[in-house]
Amino acid sequence: MTTAAYTSQLPANAGWLTRAEAWMDHKGKGAWIAAMVLGFIFFWPAGLALLAYMIWSKRMFSKSCRHHSRTHDGRKAAWAAMKPSGNRAFDAYKTETLRRLEAEQEAFEQFLERLREAKDKSEFDQFMDERERRAQTEVETPENA
């Protein structure tokens, strides 16, 4: 995985400490615990500082680090949007609106495909015209020489 995956939300002038925090958040709680243990092994005040930071920032006792909880919440919200609300009129409206939006999306995708095909055809026709002109000038040049 590239660094762009976990630094895309960071400001351009983020320091090494902010980048390291984002990297460890991306790796999960295990990376934070491993860094804390290594801190205690090599220099106990560093391990103690990491433990204090993890407790202060609520990384130690949350279910997971910030990065993973956002993706889980997104999936939960998407699933909740598909469940019926209990109001038949609203559910019928939602179903009709979703059907209409899917039809509009399909029509727009077909439009884009026709647009791409037209652009490709015009570029190909232009290429063939230029090729024909070059062939004619090459034929005319040896006759004149």
SVG drawing of the C-alpha trace seen along z (x, -y; Angstrom):
<svg xmlns="http://www.w3.org/2000/svg" viewBox="-48 -23 65 29">
<polyline fill="none" stroke="black" stroke-width="0.4" points="0.0,0.0 1.3,-3.5 1.7,-6.4 -1.0,-8.2 -3.6,-6.0 -3.1,-7.4 -1.6,-10.8 -4.3,-12.0 -6.2,-13.8 -3.1,-15.4 -2.2,-19.0 0.7,-19.5 3.0,-20.9 2.4,-18.1 5.4,-17.3 7.0,-13.9 5.2,-13.4 1.8,-14.0 2.7,-11.6 3.9,-9.0 0.6,-9.3 -1.4,-8.9 0.7,-5.9 0.1,-4.2 -3.6,-5.0 -3.7,-3.4 -2.0,-0.2 -4.3,0.0 -4.1,0.4 -1.5,3.2 1.0,0.7 0.4,-1.7 0.9,1.1 4.1,2.3 5.5,-1.2 4.7,-1.5 6.4,1.8 9.4,0.9 9.5,-2.4 9.6,-0.7 12.3,1.7 14.7,-0.9 14.0,-4.0 11.3,-3.7 10.3,-7.4 9.4,-7.1 7.2,-4.1 5.6,-5.9 5.0,-9.0 3.4,-6.8 1.2,-5.1 0.1,-8.5 -0.6,-9.8 -2.6,-6.7 -4.7,-7.1 -5.1,-10.8 -6.2,-10.5 -8.5,-7.6 -6.7,-5.3 -6.1,-2.7 -9.7,-2.1 -11.6,-2.6 -12.7,0.3 -10.2,-0.7 -8.2,-3.6 -9.9,-6.6 -9.3,-5.4 -11.1,-2.1 -14.1,-3.4 -14.9,-5.9 -15.2,-3.1 -17.3,-1.0 -19.7,-3.9 -20.0,-4.5 -21.1,-0.9 -23.5,-1.0 -25.1,-4.3 -25.3,-2.8 -27.1,0.3 -29.5,-1.8 -30.5,-3.8 -31.6,-0.7 -33.9,0.6 -37.6,-0.3 -38.6,-3.2 -42.0,-1.9 -43.8,-4.7 -45.3,-3.2 -45.7,-6.5 -42.1,-7.5 -40.8,-4.0 -42.7,-4.2 -41.3,-7.7 -37.8,-6.5 -38.1,-3.5 -39.4,-5.5 -36.7,-8.2 -33.9,-5.6 -35.4,-3.9 -35.5,-7.3 -31.9,-8.1 -30.7,-4.8 -32.4,-5.4 -30.9,-8.9 -27.4,-7.5 -27.8,-4.8 -28.9,-7.4 -26.0,-9.7 -23.5,-6.8 -24.9,-6.0 -24.6,-9.7 -20.9,-9.7 -20.3,-6.5 -21.8,-8.1 -19.7,-11.2 -16.5,-9.1 -17.3,-7.2 -18.0,-10.4 -14.7,-11.9 -12.8,-8.7 -14.4,-8.7 -13.6,-12.3 -10.0,-11.8 -9.7,-8.7 -11.2,-10.5 -8.8,-13.4 -5.9,-10.9 -7.0,-9.2 -7.4,-12.5 -3.9,-13.6 -2.5,-10.2 -4.1,-10.5 -2.8,-14.1 0.8,-12.9 0.5,-10.0 -0.6,-12.4 2.2,-14.9 4.8,-12.0 3.4,-10.8 3.5,-14.3 7.0,-15.2 8.9,-12.3 7.1,-13.2 8.3,-16.9 11.9,-16.0"/>
</svg>
